[in-house]
Amino acid sequence: DETELEFKRIIAQLCEDHAVVSEVWNEFSSGLKYFLPKYRMFGYFSSEDAFEKLRSSGTQITKTEFHRWLCMPAFLDVLERADIDTSTKYDLFDILDADMGGTLDLYEILNGLMKLRGPVSKNDIIAMRLKIRKLTELAHSSE
């Protein structure tokens, strides 16, 4: 999917540009820094490869860092092109942090953003109500 590739590209770029994962990135790109632009230009080294390396290393993004991303025009542009509502953009971290761990791994970001595309539908609302009802039933039955 083109949108997924675009998310991977911008996330990898933001991690690289802002040294979110400087140790992992330095290890990954050591020896390639001089050649990195050339590799990217000719397609030998893709942002998708960088994203996968960062994801597999367990990279975590804090709320503060994610909010910095939300100030970047390139990130906002990708969100808008993916039809993700940015009117309450500073709530996105909490929406994506489903396990409430305080950080997001790259899979949580990618998967969550892919699910946030487009308008809210009646099906989304009904599905959420049914899940909440089931959780409520489970909580009451465990008492």
C-alpha positions in Angstrom: 0.0 0.0 0.0 1.4 3.4 -1.0 0.2 5.1 2.2 2.0 2.5 4.4 5.2 3.0 2.4 4.9 6.8 2.9 4.4 6.3 6.7 7.5 4.1 6.8 9.5 6.7 4.9 8.5 9.6 7.0 8.9 7.7 10.3 12.4 6.5 9.3 13.3 10.0 8.2 12.2 11.6 11.4 14.1 9.0 13.5 17.2 9.7 11.4 16.9 13.5 11.3 16.2 14.0 15.0 18.5 11.3 16.4 15.7 9.6 18.2 17.6 6.4 18.1 21.1 7.7 17.6 22.9 4.6 18.9 20.8 2.2 16.7 21.0 4.5 13.7 24.8 5.0 14.1 25.3 1.2 14.3 23.1 0.6 11.3 24.6 3.3 9.1 28.2 3.2 10.3 30.4 2.8 7.3 27.5 3.9 5.1 27.2 7.5 6.1 29.3 8.7 3.2 27.5 6.5 0.8 24.0 6.8 2.2 22.7 9.5 -0.1 24.1 7.6 -3.1 22.4 4.3 -1.9 19.1 6.1 -1.4 19.3 7.8 -4.8 19.9 4.5 -6.6 17.4 2.5 -4.5 20.0 0.3 -2.8 19.1 1.4 0.6 15.4 2.3 1.1 13.6 4.0 3.9 11.6 0.9 4.3 14.8 -1.0 5.1 15.6 1.7 7.6 12.2 1.5 9.1 12.4 -2.3 9.5 15.8 -2.1 11.1 14.6 0.6 13.6 11.4 -1.4 14.3 13.2 -4.7 14.9 15.6 -2.9 17.2 12.8 -2.1 19.6 12.9 1.7 19.0 10.5 3.5 21.2 9.1 7.0 20.6 8.1 9.2 23.6 5.2 11.5 23.8 7.5 14.5 23.7 9.2 13.2 20.6 5.9 12.4 18.9 4.7 15.9 19.6 7.9 17.2 17.9 7.0 15.2 14.9 3.6 16.9 14.9 5.3 20.2 14.4 7.1 19.0 11.3 5.3 20.0 8.1 6.4 16.8 6.3 4.8 14.6 8.9 1.6 16.7 8.9 1.5 16.5 5.1 1.7 12.7 5.2 -1.1 12.6 7.8 -3.3 14.9 5.8 -2.7 13.0 2.5 -3.7 9.8 4.4 -6.9 11.5 5.4 -6.1 11.5 9.1 -7.8 14.3 11.1 -5.2 16.6 12.5 -7.6 19.1 14.2 -6.8 17.3 17.5 -3.3 16.2 16.5 -1.9 16.3 20.1 -4.4 13.6 21.1 -2.9 11.2 18.5 -0.2 9.9 20.8 -2.8 8.9 23.4 -5.0 7.3 20.8 -2.0 5.3 19.4 -0.8 4.3 22.9 -3.4 1.6 23.3 -1.4 -0.2 26.0 -0.9 3.1 27.9 2.8 2.3 28.2 3.9 5.9 27.7 5.9 5.2 24.6 5.1 3.9 21.1 7.0 1.4 19.1 7.2 1.9 15.4 4.6 -0.9 14.8 2.1 0.8 17.1 2.6 4.1 15.2 2.4 2.5 11.7 -0.6 0.2 12.5 -2.5 2.9 14.4 -2.0 5.5 11.7 -3.2 3.0 9.0 -6.3 2.4 11.0 -7.0 6.1 11.5 -7.3 6.9 7.8 -10.6 8.2 6.5 -13.7 9.4 8.3 -15.3 7.7 11.3 -18.1 5.4 10.1 -21.2 4.1 11.9 -19.6 0.6 11.8 -16.6 2.0 13.8 -18.9 3.4 16.5 -21.0 0.2 16.7 -17.9 -2.0 16.9 -16.5 0.1 19.7 -19.8 0.0 21.7 -20.0 -3.8 21.3 -16.4 -4.2 22.5 -17.0 -1.9 25.5 -20.2 -3.8 26.4 -18.2 -7.1 26.3 -15.4 -5.7 28.5 -18.0 -4.4 30.9 -19.6 -7.8 31.1 -16.2 -9.5 31.7 -15.4 -7.0 34.4 -18.8 -7.6 36.2 -18.4 -11.4 35.9 -15.0 -11.3 37.5 -16.3 -9.5 40.6 
